[in-house]
Amino acid sequence: MEREPIIGREHDAGIDSDRDTWPLGSAILPMTDEEIEAEAAEAEADIAAGRVYPHSLVSAWLETWGSPDYKPFDEWLKSSG
């Protein structure tokens, strides 16, 4: 089942609803139920396999957002030792 865009109807926002035309792609449009279920299953598998990071580590990385020290998480993780 498709969901309504979070910002409301496409014509109200004056934008195209096609995911490929949005600046951030599908990050802005809500996911379908099937996509949510697939993401949840992937997350649960990551947790079960121990592929998680402590809150304190993620918080430290988030503190770099908007600063000259910002790097994508994987790069930041490698450089922070």
N, C-alpha and C positions, 0 to 999 in steps of 0.2 A: 504494500500500500504506500503510495507516494504521500508525502507530507507537504503542507503549505510552507513556503519560505518563511523564515523567522521574521523577516522585516515586513511581511504582509504580502499582498498581491503584487505581482511584478509590475502591473501598470501603475499602481500607487507609488512605487519607488522610481518609476521611469527607467527601469533597467530590463535587460534581456534575461530570461530565466534559464537560458542554455548554459550549463556549467562551464563549457569551454570558453565562453565569452566573459566570464567574471574574472576580475583581477586575481583573486585567490582561488579560482577554480571551485572545486566542490567543498572547500573549507567553509564557505559562507552558506551554502544551501544545506538544509537538513538532509540527513541520510534516510534511506528507505529502511523498513523493518528488517529486510534481509541483510542490508549492510550493517545495521546495528548488531544483529545476531552474529554475523561473521567477525566483527571487531571484538565483541564480547568474548567469543570463543578463542580468538587469538590472544586476548589479554589474559584469560584464565589459563591458557597453556603456558604463557610466559611466566605467570606467577607460580604455577606448579613446577616449572623447570628452574625456578630461582632466578629468572632474568628480570630482576627488579633492582631499584636503587633506593637507598635510604632517603627519607624526607630531607634530612640535613644536607645531603649532597645536592639534591635537586634544587633546594632553596638557595644554596651558594651559587649555583649556576644561574638561577633566575635573577640574582642580584647583579649579574653582569649585563643583563638586557639594557639596551640604551646607553651603554658605556663603550669606550674604545676597547675594553677588554672582552667584549662579547665575541663568542665563537659558537658555532653549532655544537650541540651537546657532546657528540662523540669526539670532536676536536678538543673541546674544553676539557673533557675527561682525561684524554691522553696527555694534555699539556699540564694538567694540575697534579699529576703524579699519582 
